[in-house]
């Protein structure tokens, strides 16, 4: 597909059995087998070192890692491999559906190139946050919908909707802030943690003990109720993703202060009716204050980082999405 054949007005329905449904808000996965994948870019583990990490900053190289807690014990209740496999299957189905509508950004599209260039700078800095990230097959795609939406599914499956780039007129630094936040959810395995908590609270101690063996009961959780459960991240997870995302962006050479302008734009577009991506987050004012408070600790990382050699312009602004017809499922 040529770049000029790419549709940016498609109504893209996420698979009803799951999916990351809201920008920086909720994630759903599904367990049904999917065989076809859409056009995408992926980086084998070796290719993740294409962009070297930033040089260490004396006294600051640990960044914000001390600001997040230890891995939740609830993640141990669900095998990471199963969660990542389910995410990869769903992501493939989503990309195939977009491709069928000519709404999957082609490789030569400027915004696809933009997203992948930013991701290639962020990915090399993910391993300290989660050793599994080194083996993830990272993928980055652009979906031609008007939704103000973006996500990173477990295992490094990233997608942005055209609408969030166009309607908010995002700079590269702001795109990196969103991407860093979404990648942080995957690195901190918030979806896996939520699934474990659901197992602990809904299934009961007798069945829960079976999960510790990670046998067939693991499959039971992934298919509970005929589909995987809707998983919404709480404010604690969202705040943690902000922290990790700031550091990832800074180390990748993108100004972490862009998180302030990003959230100012998101508050403005809400106009009294918060989009789904705001529903479980701290208030806009609180979020901006938190970002500003941590900036002095990540600015040295940004100052020492190699900066991008190329900068990209946002796409032409489009009309706002219909709040009903284009609303992602699961919010």
C-alpha positions in Angstrom: 0.0 0.0 0.0 1.3 3.5 -0.9 1.4 6.2 1.6 -1.3 8.2 -0.1 -3.7 5.2 0.0 -3.6 5.1 3.8 -7.0 5.9 5.4 -7.0 8.1 8.5 -10.7 8.2 9.0 -11.4 4.5 9.6 -13.6 3.2 12.4 -11.5 0.5 13.8 -13.2 -1.9 16.2 -10.9 -3.6 18.6 -11.5 -7.4 18.9 -14.4 -7.9 21.3 -12.5 -10.4 23.3 -9.9 -8.0 24.4 -7.2 -5.4 23.6 -5.5 -2.4 25.0 -8.5 -0.1 24.5 -7.6 3.3 25.8 -4.7 5.6 25.6 -2.8 5.3 28.8 -5.8 3.8 30.6 -6.8 0.2 30.1 -5.6 -3.1 28.6 -7.4 -6.2 27.5 -5.9 -9.4 26.1 -7.6 -12.3 24.5 -6.8 -16.0 24.4 -8.2 -17.0 21.0 -5.7 -18.3 18.5 -5.0 -15.8 15.6 -2.8 -16.9 12.7 -2.5 -13.8 10.5 -0.4 -10.7 11.2 -0.5 -7.3 9.6 2.5 -5.4 8.2 4.8 -4.4 11.0 8.4 -3.8 12.0 10.0 -5.9 14.6 13.4 -5.8 16.2 15.2 -9.1 17.2 17.0 -8.8 20.4 20.3 -8.1 18.7 18.8 -5.2 16.8 17.7 -3.5 20.0 21.3 -2.2 20.5 21.2 -0.1 17.3 21.0 3.0 19.5 23.5 3.0 22.4 22.3 3.9 25.9 23.0 7.3 27.2 26.4 7.8 29.0 26.2 7.4 32.7 25.6 10.6 34.7 27.5 10.7 38.0 25.2 10.4 40.9 22.1 10.3 38.7 22.4 7.1 36.6 20.0 5.2 38.7 17.4 7.7 37.5 14.0 7.1 39.0 14.2 3.4 39.6 14.1 4.0 43.4 10.7 5.7 43.0 8.8 2.5 41.9 8.1 -0.5 44.0 9.2 -4.1 43.6 7.5 -6.5 41.3 4.1 -7.4 42.6 3.7 -10.9 44.0 0.5 -11.2 42.0 2.5 -11.3 38.7 3.8 -14.7 39.8 0.3 -16.2 39.5 0.2 -15.8 35.7 3.0 -17.1 33.3 4.6 -14.1 31.5 4.9 -16.3 28.4 1.2 -16.9 28.2 0.3 -13.2 28.6 2.8 -12.2 25.9 1.7 -14.8 23.5 -2.0 -13.8 24.0 -1.0 -10.1 23.4 1.0 -11.0 20.2 -2.0 -12.9 18.9 -4.4 -10.1 19.5 -2.0 -7.5 18.1 -1.8 -9.5 14.9 -5.5 -9.6 14.6 -5.8 -5.9 15.1 -3.2 -5.2 12.5 -4.9 -7.5 10.0 -8.2 -5.8 10.5 -6.7 -2.4 10.0 -4.9 -3.6 6.8 -8.2 -4.9 5.4 -9.6 -1.3 5.8 -6.4 0.2 4.3 -6.0 1.8 7.7 -2.6 0.3 8.6 0.1 2.8 8.0 2.6 1.7 5.3 6.3 1.6 5.9 6.9 4.7 3.8 4.4 6.8 5.7 6.1 9.7 7.5 4.3 9.1 10.7 5.2 5.4 10.7 8.8 6.3 10.2 8.5 8.8 13.0 7.0 6.4 15.5 9.6 3.7 14.6 12.5 6.1 14.9 11.4 7.2 18.4 10.8 3.6 19.4 14.2 2.6 18.2 15.7 5.2 20.6 13.6 4.1 23.6 13.8 0.4 23.3 17.6 0.1 24.2 16.8 1.6 27.6 14.1 -0.9 28.6 16.1 -3.9 29.8 17.1 -2.4 33.2 13.4 -2.1 33.9 12.6 -5.7 32.8 15.2 -8.3 31.7 12.5 -10.0 29.5 12.4 -6.9 27.3 15.7 -8.0 25.7 14.0 -10.9 24.0 10.7 -9.2 23.1 9.9 -8.8 19.4 9.1 -5.2 19.4 6.6 -3.9 16.8 5.4 -0.4 16.1 2.4 0.5 13.9 0.2 3.4 13.0 -3.6 2.9 12.9 -5.7 5.1 10.7 -8.4 6.0 13.2 -9.4 9.4 14.6 -9.3 8.2 18.2 -7.0 9.9 20.7 -5.4 6.6 21.6 -2.1 4.7 21.8 -0.9 1.6 23.6 1.9 -0.9 24.2 0.7 -4.4 24.8 2.8 -7.0 26.8 5.8 -8.2 24.9 6.4 -4.8 23.2 3.5 -4.4 20.8 3.1 -0.7 20.2 0.4 1.2 18.2 -0.6 4.8 17.9 -3.8 6.0 16.3 -3.4 8.7 13.7 -5.9 10.9 15.7 -3.7 11.3 18.7 -0.9 12.6 16.5 -3.0 14.9 14.4 -5.6 16.2 16.9 -3.0 17.0 19.6 -0.3 18.1 17.1 2.3 16.2 19.1 5.9 17.1 19.0 8.5 14.3 18.9 9.2 14.9 22.6 5.4 14.6 23.4 5.2 11.4 21.3 8.1 10.0 23.3 6.3 10.9 26.6 3.3 8.9 25.5 5.3 6.0 24.1 7.5 5.9 27.2 4.4 5.8 29.4 2.8 3.0 27.4 6.0 1.0 27.2 6.4 1.4 31.0 3.0 -0.4 31.5 4.5 -3.4 29.5 7.8 -3.3 31.3 6.2 -3.2 34.8 3.8 -6.0 33.7 0.8 -4.1 35.0 -1.6 -6.3 32.9 -0.1 -9.5 34.3 -0.3 -8.1 37.8 -4.0 -7.2 37.3 -4.7 -10.6 36.1 -3.1 -12.1 39.1 -5.1 -9.9 41.4 -8.2 -11.0 39.6 -7.3 -14.6 40.1 -6.7 -14.0 43.8 -10.0 -12.2 44.4 -12.3 -14.0 42.1 -11.2 -17.6 42.0 -10.6 -18.5 45.6 -7.8 -20.1 47.6 -8.3 -23.6 46.5 -8.1 -22.8 42.8 -5.4 -20.2 43.4 -3.1 -22.8 44.7 -3.3 -24.6 41.4 -2.1 -21.4 39.6 1.2 -21.6 41.6 2.0 -24.7 39.7 1.4 -22.9 36.4 -0.2 -25.9 34.8 -3.5 -26.0 33.0 -4.9 -23.6 35.5 -2.9 -20.9 33.8 -4.9 -21.4 30.6 -8.0 -21.3 32.7 -7.3 -17.8 33.8 -6.5 -16.6 30.3 -9.9 -17.9 29.1 -12.0 -17.3 32.2 -15.5 -16.4 31.3 -15.0 -17.3 27.7 -12.7 -14.4 27.1 -9.9 -12.6 29.0 -11.0 -10.1 31.6 -11.0 -6.4 31.0 -8.1 -5.0 32.9 -8.0 -1.4 33.9 -4.9 0.1 35.4 -5.4 2.0 38.7 -3.9 5.3 39.6 -0.9 3.7 41.2 0.0 1.9 38.0 -0.6 5.0 36.0 1.6 7.1 38.2 4.3 4.5 38.1 4.1 4.4 34.3 4.6 8.2 34.2 7.7 7.8 36.3 9.2 5.1 34.2 8.2 6.8 31.0 9.9 10.0 31.9 13.2 8.3 32.4 12.9 6.2 29.2 12.2 9.4 27.2 15.0 11.3 28.8 17.6 8.6 28.2 16.4 8.3 24.6 17.2 12.0 24.1 13.7 13.5 24.3 12.9 16.3 26.7 11.0 14.9 29.7 9.5 18.3 30.3 7.3 17.6 27.3 5.1 15.6 29.7 3.8 19.0 30.9 2.8 20.3 27.5 1.4 16.9 26.6 -1.0 16.9 29.6 -2.0 20.5 29.0 -3.1 19.5 25.5 -5.0 16.5 26.8 -6.8 18.6 29.4 -7.7 21.1 26.7 -9.1 18.5 24.4 -11.2 17.1 27.2 -13.3 20.3 27.4 -15.2 19.1 30.5 -15.8 15.6 29.2 -12.6 13.6 29.9 -11.6 11.1 27.3 -11.2 7.5 28.4 -7.4 7.9 28.8 -8.0 10.3 31.7 -10.5 8.3 33.6 -8.2 6.4 36.0 -5.4 8.9 36.0 -4.5 11.5 38.6 -6.1 14.8 37.8 -4.4 16.9 35.2 -3.1 19.5 37.6 -1.8 16.8 40.0 -0.1 14.9 37.1 1.6 18.1 35.9 2.8 18.9 39.4 4.2 15.3 39.8 6.1 15.6 36.5 7.5 19.0 37.3 8.7 17.7 40.7 10.7 14.9 39.2 12.1 16.9 36.3 15.3 18.0 38.1 16.2 14.3 38.6 15.8 13.3 35.0 17.0 16.4 33.2 20.7 15.4 33.8 19.9 12.1 32.0 18.4 14.1 29.1 21.3 16.5 29.0 23.8 13.6 28.7 21.8 11.6 26.2 22.5 11.6 22.5 19.8 13.7 20.8 17.9 12.6 17.7 19.5 13.6 14.4 16.2 14.0 12.8 13.0 15.7 13.9 9.5 15.0 12.5 6.5 17.3 12.0 3.0 16.2 13.2 0.4 15.3 10.5 -2.2 17.8 9.3 -4.8 18.3 12.0 -8.1 16.5 11.5 -11.6 17.1 12.7 -12.2 15.7 16.2 -13.4 12.1 16.4 -17.1 11.3 17.0 -17.2 10.5 20.6 -19.7 7.6 20.1 -18.8 6.1 16.7 -15.1 6.1 17.2 -14.9 5.3 20.9 -12.7 2.3 21.6 -14.3 -0.6 23.4 -13.7 -1.5 26.9 -13.5 1.9 28.6 
